[in-house]
Amino acid sequence: MKLSNLIRELFNKSEFTSPGSLAVHTNQTHPFVDAFINGSKASREKEDLLFEELTKGITADELLAAIELIKVVRLNEIERNQFL
């Protein structure tokens, strides 16, 4: 799994409509956020290689599914605590 693919997928599934909206929300510059999301920095290839080795055997879809599962478990826990 490439870090650049994961970052793009996370952004696409987020509430942010553009790199500019994420930049404003995080107080970062638009060029930095755009390069982060689109992987246009030269160092991204090196980051991808390292990330691939650390996540060997895991796909971006599997990781995103795990994140969704964590969100559901947290929401269920919040609901359960509200009833108590």
C-alpha positions in Angstrom: 0.0 0.0 0.0 1.4 3.4 -0.9 1.1 6.2 1.5 0.2 8.6 -1.3 -2.8 6.4 -2.2 -3.9 6.2 1.4 -3.7 10.0 1.8 -5.7 10.5 -1.3 -8.4 8.0 -0.2 -8.6 9.6 3.2 -9.0 13.0 1.7 -11.7 11.7 -0.8 -13.7 10.2 2.1 -13.3 13.3 4.3 -15.7 16.3 4.6 -13.2 18.6 2.8 -14.1 19.6 -0.7 -10.7 20.9 -1.8 -7.1 21.1 -0.6 -7.8 24.7 0.1 -10.6 23.9 2.6 -8.3 21.4 4.4 -5.5 24.0 4.4 -7.8 26.6 6.0 -9.1 24.1 8.6 -5.6 23.0 9.6 -3.9 26.5 9.3 -1.5 25.2 6.7 -0.5 26.7 3.4 -2.5 25.7 0.3 0.6 24.7 -1.7 1.8 22.4 1.1 -1.6 20.7 1.5 -2.0 20.3 -2.2 1.4 18.7 -2.5 0.6 16.5 0.5 -2.7 15.2 -1.0 -1.5 14.9 -4.6 1.9 13.5 -3.8 3.7 16.0 -5.9 6.7 16.3 -3.6 9.8 14.5 -4.8 10.2 12.9 -1.4 6.8 11.2 -1.7 8.4 8.3 -3.7 10.8 7.6 -0.8 7.9 7.9 1.7 5.9 5.4 -0.4 8.7 2.9 -0.3 9.1 3.1 3.4 5.3 2.9 4.0 4.9 0.0 1.7 7.5 -2.0 3.7 5.8 -1.1 7.0 2.4 -2.1 5.8 3.3 -5.1 3.7 0.3 -7.3 3.1 -2.3 -4.6 4.0 -4.3 -2.8 1.4 -5.6 0.7 1.6 -9.2 -0.6 1.4 -8.5 -2.9 4.4 -7.1 0.0 6.4 -10.0 2.2 5.5 -12.4 -0.6 6.5 -10.6 -0.9 9.9 -11.0 2.9 10.4 -14.7 2.7 9.6 -15.1 -0.2 12.1 -13.4 1.9 14.8 -15.8 4.8 14.1 -18.8 2.5 14.4 -17.5 0.9 17.7 -16.9 4.4 19.1 -20.4 5.6 18.1 -22.0 2.5 19.6 -20.0 3.1 22.9 -21.1 6.7 23.0 -24.7 5.7 22.5 -24.5 3.0 25.2 -23.0 5.4 27.7 -25.7 7.9 27.0 -28.4 5.4 27.9 -26.7 4.6 31.2 
